[in-house]
Amino acid sequence: MIASERRRYILNALNLRGVISLKDTARELGVAEITVRRDFEKLESEGKLKRVQGGATSLEELDGAELTMTSKLPMHMHGKEAVAQYAADLVRDGECVFIDGGTTMVPFASAIMRKNVRIITYNTMVLKKLSNPTAQIILIGGEYRPHYEMNVGTIAQDMLQMFYFDKAFFGCSGVDLSQRVAYTTETESLKMKRIAMSNSSHNFLLVDQSKFSSRGFLKFCPTDQFEAILSDSLPDTEEELPENLRSVAQDSPK
């Protein structure tokens, strides 16, 4: 496919979806990611799209400095679903499970909704994607933040403190492998994450591979505080990888 055809495909995809990921677009076009990255750069220089971490968005989709959760949801979906399916196999019937905010939690919630479990979450996107679940779902109340699709604040924190979790599953905005730190971008969700971690017996971090090349401005917690960090693939780096980092493509739950 010649460059003009690729770029026409990219613009059509943006018109339909609003936001697209670099990795998924490369796979759809059957070309290398570096080729798609150059197409994104060319189209951005022409004022036809805006490059974002791991992908691109149409100019109409931009909403302030950060994309909404709804806009982020389709990005890296193949990796998110792989991680979600692996994590779902770690959940046993009868358990109480915390589901964090963020888009990776949506396919994870869908994967466990037929289990006989109790789900506690402040992530309102989870409810929008579920239908006729077997699981009992308790939505934490509080101040609704539509940009982040979550309920937060003092009421939410007090309600979350009431629960004990067998397992808690978290997302983040990025992981710094050199510093061994997970990051987030929003102060209110940071408080919710820390409460849930302290009230859980087993904590897991779910990330797609793009999170290893990004950060946030808030430190969530050291990576060694998670029982496991689950990713769709291992990062291409010379850094020594954390012992608790697992590639779901190479591993399977026991």
N, C-alpha and C positions, 0 to 999 in steps of 0.2 A: 504494500500500500504506500503510495507516494505521500509526501508531507501534506499537501493541500487536502487530500482525502482524510488523513488522520485528524487534521485540525478541524475539518468540517464535522467529523464524528464527535470530537471532543465538545465542540460548541453545541451540537444537537443533544449530547448527553447532559450538558449543563442546563439546557433549556428544559429538559424533562425532569432532572433530579435536583437541580439547584447547587449540588455539591458532588464532586467525584473524587475518588482516591487515585493516586498515581499508580499504585500496585495493581489495583483492579482494572484500570484503564489499559495498562500495559498488557495484562493477561487477555483482555477482550480484543485488543488489536493484534496480539501475537508479536509484540516487539519488546525490546529491552526497556527497562524503566528509564534509563538515561535518555532514550529517544523521546519518550513522553515528557520527561522533565524539560527538554529543549523546546518541545512544542508548547508547553505551558509558558515557558519564558518568552517565547515569540509572541504568543497570544496576549500575554500580560503587557508586553511592550506596545502592543497595538491597542491597548485599552479594552480588550474583549473579555477578560476574566481577571480574577485576583488569586494569586497563589497563596495557599495556606499550608500549615504543617501536614505533609503527607498527601497533599492533593491540591485541588483548586475549587473555587466557588464562583458562581456568576456574580456580577456586580450588584444585581438586585437582591441577592441573598445576604449581603453584608449587613450586619446589625451591630454597630459599634465595633469595639476592638476584638471581640471574640464571637465565634459562631455559636448559635443556639444549639442546645442538645438535639433538637429535631434535625438541624442541618448536619450535625456531626454523625448522626446515627448510621447513614449508609457507608460512611468511610471505613475502609479496612474490614468490611463486614465478613469476608471469608475468614480472616484471622480471628475475629471476635467469636464467630460461631464455632470454630474449632476449639477454642479455649473454653467456651461455654459448655460444650458437650463433654469435654474432659472433666471440668469442675462438677458438672451435674452427677457424674458417676461417683463422686466422693460423698454425696448426700444420701443418707439412709432414712428410711421411713421412721417416723416418730420424732425426728429431730426438729429443733427450733433453729431457723436459719436467718441470719441478717443479710440483706442485700443492699449494698451501697448505692449512691447516686452514680450517674454516668451511663453512657450508651452501651458499654460492654455488658452491663447487667441486664439489658433487655433480652438478648438471646439466652442468657443464663436463666432468667426467670421463666422464660418459655420452656426451657428444657427440664425444669423441675416442677412445673405446675401440675403434672399428673401424679406426683408422688404424695404420699400421705405425710406431709410435713406442715409445719407452721412457718410462714414467711413474715418477717418484720422488715419494713422498708419505709424510707421517706422519699423514695424515687417514684414520682407520679407517672413517669413513662412506662413503668412496669405494668401498671393497671390498664393503660391504654392498649397494651399489646396482648393481654391475657383474655381467654374466653373459656367459660365453663371449667375452671380449675378444680382439681381434686384437693389441692392444698388449701389450708386456711390462711388467708392473707390479712394482715393487720397493717394498715397504712398509718404511719406516724403523722399526726396533725401539726399545725403550726402556721407560720407565715409562708405563703406560697410564693415561690420565685419562678415565674414562668420561663425566664431565659434559661434557667438551669433545670427546670422540670423537677422541683423538689420542695418539700416543706421543711423549714428550718426555724431557728429562733429559740427563745427560752422555753416556750411551751413544748416544742419538739424535743429539746434536750431533756427536759424533765420526764417526758413520756418514755423516751428511749432508755433512760436510766432504770426503768422498771423491769427491763427484760434481761434474762440470761440466754445466751446463745450457745448451742453446741458447736456451730460453725458460723463464721462470718466471712463474707466475700466482698472484696474492696476493689475499686478502680482508682486510677490516679491520672495526672496529666503528663507525667514523665518519670523516668527512672535514671538516675545518674549512677552508672556502674563504678566510676572511679571513686566517688564519695560514698557509695552504698546507701543512697538515700532515695526515697520515693517522694514525689512532689504533688501538690495540688494547686489550684488557682483561686480558691474561694474560701474565705475565712469561716463562714457559717457551716459549710459542709465539713471543713477540717475538724470543727468541734464535734460534729456527729460521728465522724470516723473514729476519733479518739475514744469517745464514750463506748461505741460498739466494740472496739478492740479490747478495752479493759473489761468488758462484760462477756467475752467469748472465750471458749476453751481452745478453739483452733481458728487461726486467722490465715486467709489466703488472699494473695494479690493477683488479679487477672489483668493481663495486658496483651495487646497485640504488639508485633515487633516494632511498629513505628514509635512506641513510647520510649524506646531506648535512645532515640535521637532528639528528644524534646524534654523540657522541664516545665516547672511552674515557678511562681515566685514565693510559694510557701512550702516549707519542709513538712511533709506529712509524718514520716517516721523512718528510722533506719530499716534497710531491707532485711536484716537478720531477725526482725521482730515477726516476720511472717513464717509460718510453717513451710509454705512453698510459694514461689512466684511462678505462675503458670503463663506461658507465652506460646504463640503459635509456632515460633521458631526462635533459635538463638541468634543474638546480634552478631554482626560481622565486626569483630573488634579484637584488638590485641590485649585488652584489659582482661585480668583474671576474673572469671565469672563467679558470682555467688554460688555457694554450694547448694542453696535451696532453689536455684533457678532451674526450671524444667521446661523442656520443649515438648509440647503435647504431641507433636508429630513423631517424636522418638521414644516416648514413654507411654505407659498406660497404668491406670490405677490398679492397685493390688487388692 
